[in-house]
């Protein structure tokens, strides 16, 4: 049950991801982006950061890294692949997930806690959650506004590929102002049709212990561990 945490030049959440994976008992290793062989790994995680300095646009250069061919191979074999924040951007640029992540509508880098509603609990990443559960998870991005054309959005909704949506806290008197970046349909995370490739902008690895302010991200990694225990 080994998980590869992919390091690109500019990754800065790789150690956080490594900590979260090991916290739930998974064996995880850092893998440099020039690696061409991921044999022996049963999952891959693309962490947040600024791969290649976000030159051209976020994730646009990282998709050409040699390791991405191996990430694609794992995805096609049905193994779990996760992209968090910049990792989500890389997955869309590589064509492993549809749509794109555009500049936040406020045109600022936004770093704060947000609230997410869990839309699916039948995935390798969400089985430890309950349907409709609201999570408190931090974000940290300047290009996190999910965008797709109308046809793609309709397909995502019909196929139930939206996994997380931005929402208001349950005790909030108003339901306005909860979407931090202008994402269409309040989308915070999506999955491919097969259900094994997930991208999300919020950082569950930064919310795995109460001392961090929230442990709502811990079940995300516990779910992954449970899923990998049945991988043969």
Secondary structure, DSSP 8 states (H G I E B T S, - for coil): -EEEEEE-TTB-SHHHHHHHHHHTT-EEEEEETT----TT-SEEEE--B-GGGG-SSTTTTGGGSTHHHHHHHHHHTT-EEEEETHHHHHHHHTTSSSSEEE--TT-S-EEEEEEEEE---SSTTTTTS-TT-EEEEEEEESS-EEE--HHHHHHHHHTT-EEEEEE--TT-S---S--SS--GGGEEEEE-TTS-EEEESSBGGGSSBGGGTB-TTHHHHHHHHHHHTT--
